[in-house]
Amino acid sequence: MSEPIKKLWKELSKMLESKSEALYKLVSDFIVDVNTENINYIIKNNKLVFLFFTADWCGPCVSYLQTFREVASLHILPNVFYGKVNVDSSYTIADKYKVRHIPSIMILINGDVIDSIVGQTDKSRLESKIVSYINVIKSQS
């Protein structure tokens, strides 16, 4: 390989690596912090909403959030929203949805709670739930 091509190849590799890192950051940050200021907007503008209720001090929440993030990242679609609610700073939202145990995931379709997952579940069960509700909203279209 000639020297100019090697140089070009090296520059291209650096650019692709940079874009890859940016894309990874974008995908890993797609779970939005939900609070009293944005909850109504989120529910109004999305057909399917998954709200992950958590707290910073909750060890199981932290580990389960990673599972939630991994599964949800495979199912990023228009009108499907993945959010995280800190029960300490957004206790009014937790109270509104009667969240008594964390981690919990509330599942809303067109603003109505239709299901919940209380506690940690295995990855395959979580994925099955997410896919089943995505299929519900697809069938409504």
C-alpha positions in Angstrom: 0.0 0.0 0.0 1.4 3.4 -0.9 2.2 6.0 1.7 -0.7 8.4 0.7 -3.2 5.6 0.9 -1.9 4.5 4.3 -2.3 8.0 5.5 -5.8 8.3 4.1 -6.7 4.9 5.6 -5.5 6.0 9.0 -7.5 9.3 8.8 -10.6 7.4 7.8 -10.1 4.9 10.6 -9.9 7.7 13.1 -13.0 9.4 11.7 -15.0 6.1 11.9 -13.9 5.5 15.4 -14.9 9.0 16.4 -18.4 8.5 14.8 -18.7 5.1 16.4 -18.0 6.6 19.9 -20.5 9.4 19.3 -23.2 6.9 18.1 -22.5 4.7 21.2 -22.9 7.7 23.5 -26.2 8.6 21.7 -27.6 5.1 22.0 -26.5 4.6 25.6 -28.1 8.0 26.6 -31.4 7.4 25.0 -33.2 6.6 28.3 -34.4 10.1 29.3 -34.7 11.4 32.8 -38.4 11.9 33.4 -39.6 14.5 35.9 -42.7 16.7 36.7 -41.7 19.2 34.0 -41.6 16.7 31.1 -43.9 13.8 32.0 -47.0 15.2 30.4 -45.2 16.1 27.2 -43.7 12.6 27.0 -47.0 10.8 27.6 -48.9 13.0 25.1 -46.3 12.6 22.3 -45.6 8.9 22.5 -47.9 5.9 22.0 -45.9 3.6 24.1 -44.0 4.7 27.2 -41.8 2.5 29.5 -41.1 4.3 32.8 -38.3 2.8 34.8 -38.7 3.8 38.5 -35.4 3.9 40.4 -33.3 5.6 43.1 -29.6 6.3 43.2 -29.2 4.4 46.5 -31.0 1.3 45.1 -28.4 -1.4 44.2 -30.8 -3.7 42.3 -32.1 -0.7 40.4 -28.7 0.2 39.1 -27.9 -3.3 37.9 -31.4 -3.7 36.4 -31.2 -0.4 34.6 -28.3 -1.8 32.6 -30.5 -4.8 31.6 -33.4 -2.4 30.7 -31.0 -0.2 28.6 -29.6 -3.2 26.8 -33.0 -4.6 25.9 -34.5 -1.2 25.0 -31.6 -0.3 22.8 -32.7 -3.2 20.5 -36.2 -1.7 20.1 -35.7 2.0 19.5 -38.7 3.1 17.4 -40.8 6.2 16.7 -43.5 6.7 19.3 -41.8 4.4 21.7 -40.2 6.1 24.7 -37.9 4.8 27.4 -37.6 6.9 30.5 -36.2 6.8 34.0 -37.9 8.3 37.0 -36.0 8.9 40.2 -38.5 8.3 43.0 -36.6 10.6 45.4 -36.6 13.7 43.2 -39.9 12.9 41.3 -41.9 11.3 44.1 -45.1 12.9 42.8 -44.8 10.8 39.6 -44.1 7.7 41.7 -47.1 8.5 43.9 -49.3 9.1 40.9 -48.5 5.6 39.5 -48.6 4.0 42.9 -45.1 2.8 42.8 -44.3 1.1 46.1 -41.3 -1.0 45.1 -38.3 -0.3 43.0 -37.1 -1.2 40.5 -40.4 -1.0 38.8 -41.4 -0.4 35.1 -44.7 1.1 34.3 -46.0 0.4 30.7 -48.3 3.0 29.2 -50.1 2.9 25.9 -51.8 6.2 24.8 -51.3 7.5 28.4 -53.0 4.6 30.2 -51.1 2.2 32.4 -51.6 -1.2 31.0 -49.0 -3.3 32.8 -46.1 -3.1 35.2 -43.0 -5.1 36.0 -42.1 -5.0 39.7 -38.7 -6.0 40.7 -36.0 -7.5 38.5 -36.8 -9.9 35.8 -34.6 -11.8 33.5 -33.6 -10.3 30.2 -35.7 -12.6 28.0 -38.9 -11.9 30.0 -38.2 -8.1 29.8 -37.6 -8.4 26.1 -40.7 -10.4 25.6 -42.8 -7.7 27.4 -41.3 -4.9 25.4 -41.8 -6.7 22.1 -45.4 -7.6 22.9 -46.4 -4.0 23.6 -44.5 -2.8 20.5 -46.6 -5.3 18.6 -49.8 -3.9 20.2 -49.1 -0.4 19.1 -48.1 -1.6 15.6 -51.4 -3.4 15.3 -53.3 -0.2 16.3 -51.7 1.7 13.4 
